[in-house]
Structure formats: structure tokens, C-alpha cells
Amino acid sequence: MRRVGLVGSRAAGTATAISDWDFAVETDDFQAVARDIESLLAPLEPLAQQWDRLSETQCWMVIVAGPLKLDFIFDEPHNNEPPWHPEPNNLAAIDAHFWDWTVWLLSKQVRGRTELVATELQKMFNHLLHPVGVQAVPVSLEMAVASYLVARARLERDLAVVVPRALEHEVVRALGEGLA
């Protein structure tokens, strides 16, 4: 690794309490870092960590207790991946993606970026919510959460999988504080 630097709203001094921490990562060997990043960050005891499916560049998304969202952004191109297709082996990853996206949207909502939130809710519907069985585009973050929880419960039953709830509990608590 050559360098890691803070970027985004935290670096600019415009962050809110729920804003994510964005780190630009420069490396001469992206493949090695990509292979090892999960274990490198294990001491943080992440509740979730995975590659962003919809970023223009490679981005490793992490959520730790708090909830605190960390994004490690690499100068490596990334093509958007297709919408999720729920299966027993990826339901936990879908869940992590949903809660990560929700934390990020909450930070935008707190800053009053209602147009961006609406656009992202449509994107979330297309990529994640509709594939898990939600039938209508949510008009609010609260509606997205409520409809997702119903759909996830049905999928857990149908796929005989139980998704851990620690991440959900952290994000729902933050939603309550951020929306109060």
C-alpha cells in the first residue's frame, strides 16, 4: 500500500454525526490488497464488509458498531453489477448491502438532500428491494426499511436462512436518532 488518505465530507469538515468515513487508497498491488482487505480490517470487528456493487471504482464498504460506515475507495475501475438475486448463500450479503445503503442515505437525509435520497431509493428499489420481493418504490427511508423487513422475513422463511440482526439493530437505532 502506498497511501491512505481521508476524503469526502469528513476531510472537508462538512460531515454530520452519521456521515461515513471515506478513505482514498493508493496501492501498487490492488489484487493483493483486495485479497487481504477483509482480514486486514478484522480487528475492527466489522458488522458487515463487502465490495460495493454499484460504485464506479472499487470500494470496500465496512460498518462497525456505532454504526460507523467506512469506505475504502480505490482508483480501480468497477462495472456496476446486476441486481441481486436472492439465494440462501447471499441473503446475508444482501442484508449487509441494504443496511450499508440505509446508513449512507440517512446521512444524506440528515443533510437535507431530499432529491438525492429519492433518486437513490429508486435505485435501491431496482437493484435490491424489488429483487427481494418489494412491490413498490419506497417514498421514504422509513418505508424502505419497513418494506425490506417484511420481504427479508419472507425470504428467510422461504430459503430457510436466518440473517444475523446485529447490523440491523445498530442501523435502526441510528435511524431513530437521525429521524427524531
Buried (B, 14 or more C-beta within 10 A) or exposed (E): EEEEEEBBBBBEEEBEEBBBBBBBBEBEEBEEBBEEBBEEBEEBEBBBBBBBBBBEEBBBBBBBEBBBBBBBBBEBEBEEEEBBEBEEEBBBBBBBBBBBBBBBBBBBBBBEBEEEBBEBBEBBBEBBBBBBBBEEBBEBBEBBBEBBEEBBEEBBEEBEBEBEEEBBBBBBEBBEEBEE
